[in-house]
Amino acid sequence: MIKKLSLYIAVFILILTNIAFAAEIDVNTFVNTYGQEVQNIIKSNLHYTGTENATSAVTYKIHPDGSVTDIKLEQESGTDFDKAVIEAVQKSAPFKPFPKEINLTDITMTSGFQHKVQKYRSARMSIMPVEPSAQTQEAYKQYMSEVSKYIFDRIPTVYSYIPQEPVIKCTILKDGTIKNVEVTKSSGIEEYDKKIVETYTGMKVSPFPDDLKMYDELPYSATVLRQFRKSPTLGAPGGYMFR
């Protein structure tokens, strides 16, 4: 006996039309299970990265061989999410064929999908620093001592008196090249500050020892202690010291 039924399931809306089935087959169970499988397959093929929330529903007809026709938007979001939903249905087809025991001429489904954008407040994350080994710390101490001596021996000494103790800051690369030289505290003589930057920019000290080669660069800073000098000499340390 052939009957025409209309059924509703929670996928959103599932309508069966022109149905002929055997009495021993539980059509409701099949429709619910098949519809959920179809929904999950479409969802797995739905890829969208829009920045606004969107809800779309699409209606489509599934034939006994699993092919799909008559794809139409039932509810539009007004965004590219609509297109993404249609493409997901197209990509998912064909679905698995209907069992031969169920003589359904077709199944018309309406599936709804939502795209939600999660917006969080700003967050702060702290990363615990890794304490260098005693060997690394000792290598660092010795290397910086050598660097200080090298830089100290080349401090510009064109003035017999410097009003303030300038602070030098720079970065040392793995190969020993000095970059990003700046005077963070002035000597009180602008010309002398510039001379310091010119002298050390691009200068090359010894490369990192093996115990420090895990670093790409190291920061360096020093204060030039102010002392009086009677006979200033270019390039000679005279009466100036680092700390």
N, C-alpha and C positions, 0 to 999 in steps of 0.2 A: 504494500500500500504506500503510495506516494503522498507525502504531506509537505506543506509549506509552513516554515516556522521563522520567527524572528527572535533572536536571542541577544541578551545584553551581558557583557562581562566587564571586569574592572580595568582592562587595559586602557580603556576610555570607552569606546563603543564598538561592539562587534555585531555585525548584522549578517545573518545567513539568509540567502535568498534561493528560491528554486531548489529545495533540498529533497533528495530521495535517499532513504537509508534503510538498512536492515534493522529489524526490531531488536536483535540481540546486541547491537552496538550502542554504547553510551555516547551519544553525540555531544552532550554537554561537557563530559569529561575530556573528550578529544579536542573540542573547540577551546576550552580553557587552557589545556596543556599546549596545544599548537600555537595559540595566540600568544602565550607567554614566551614561548621559544622564539617566535617571530620578533616580538618586542625586544628581547634580549640581543638578538642578532643585529637588529637595526641600531640599537644603542651602542653596541661595540664598534659599529662603523661610523658613528656620529662623532666627528671631530670639529670642534669649534672653539676659538679662543677670543671671542669678542669681549669687550670691556663693559658691556651693559647687560643687565638681566633680560632674559627673553623667554617667551613661551610660545610654542608653535604646535599645531595639530595637523596631521596629514591623513587623508583618506586614500585608500588604494584597494584594488581588487586582486585577490590571489586565486589562481586557477588550479585545477586538480594536479597539473604537472609542476606546480610550484612557481610558475611564471607570474609576473605582476603587470597589471595594466591600470589605466585610469587613475594615475597618481595626481591628487589635487590637494591644495592647502585648505583645510577646514577652518583653521584659526591662524591668522598671520600676526607675527610679532613686529613687522615693519623693519626688521633688521636682516642682516645676512644669515642669521640663524635659520630663517625660512628655507633659504636655498640649501643650507647644510643638511637640513632634515630630509628634504626631497632627495638629495644626492645620496644620503645614507640608505634610504629605501631602495634606490636604484642599484646601489652597490651591493646590497644584501641579497637581492634577487638573483637567481631563483631560489626559493625556499624548498624544503624537501616535499616531495609529492604527497598527496593525500593517500591514506590507505585504500586499497581496492574495496574493502568492506563498507566504506562510507561513500555513498554516491552523492557527493556534493557537487553541484555545478560550479560553484565559486563561493568564496568568502570575502565579504567586504569589511575591511577593518579601518578604524580610525584610531591612530596612535598619537598620543600627546607627549611632548618632551619639553623639559625646562632647562635653561642655562642660567646658573646662578653665579654671580661674581662675589667672591669673598673679599671684603675689604677690612683689613686689620689696622689697628692703631700701631704707631711706630714702636719697635721693640729694641731692646739693647741686649747684646750678647757679649759675655766676657770670656776670653780664652786665657787660661792659666799659662804663664810663661814657663818654658822649660829651663830649669837651672843647668847652666853649663857644667861640665865635669871639672874637677880640680885641675886636671891637666890642661884643659882648654882655657880656664881662667888664668893659669900661670903663663901660658903661651901668649895670651892677650896682654897681660901685664908687661911681659918682656918686649913684645912687639911695639906696644905703645911707648915704652921707654926709649926704644931705638928711634921711633918716629919723632918723638919730642926732641931728641938730641939732633937729629938731622935737620928738623925745622928750625930749632933754636940756633944752630950754626949759620943759618941763612936769613935770620931776621934782619930786615932793613934797619940800619942804625945811622940815619942821616941827621938826627937831632940829638943835641947834648942833654935836652930836657924834654920829657913828655909829661904833660899835666896830669893824665890819668892812666890807669892800667888797662890797656885794650884787651878785649876777649876775642879770640879767634875761634871760628867754628867752620868745619868743613867735612867732607865725606871722602874716605879713602876706598878706592876700588880694589878688587882682588889682585890686580897686577901692580898695585902701588900708586896708580894715578890719583892725584888729588883734584877734586872737583867741588863745586858749590861752596867756594870760599866766601865767607862774609865776616865782617867785624860786628859782633853783636853788642859790643860795648866800645864806644869810641875812645881813642887816645886823647881826644880833645883837640887834635890837629887833623883836619879833614884830609889834607894832602898826604899825611902819614898813613891814615887808614886806607886810602886808595893804593898807596905803595905796597902795603901788606897784601891786599887782595891781588894785585898784579904779580907780586913776587911768587905767591904760592899757587895761583891758578895754573893748572896743567903740570905742576911740578910732579916728579915721580920719586917716591920712596921705594924701599924694598918690597917685593910682593909678599903676600900673606904666607906664613909658614904652614906646613902641612896640617898642623892642629887647628888652623883657622880657615882652611879652605872650604869648609862647609858654608861659609858666609860669602855672599856676593859683594858686600860692601860693609864698612864699619864707620861709625861716626867718630869724629875727633874734635876736641875743643881744648883750649889752653888759655891761660891768662898770662900776659907778659908783665912781669913785675917791674914797677917803675923805679929807676935808680938814676943818680946823677952821673953824667959823663963829662969829662973835660976835653977829650980829643975824639970826637966821633969819627968813625971810619966805616966806609961803605962795606957791607958784607961781613963785618967782624962782629962778634957777640958783644964786645965791650962790657958795659955794666948792666946788661939786661938779662933777666932769667925767666924761665917758664915755671908755672906751677899748674 
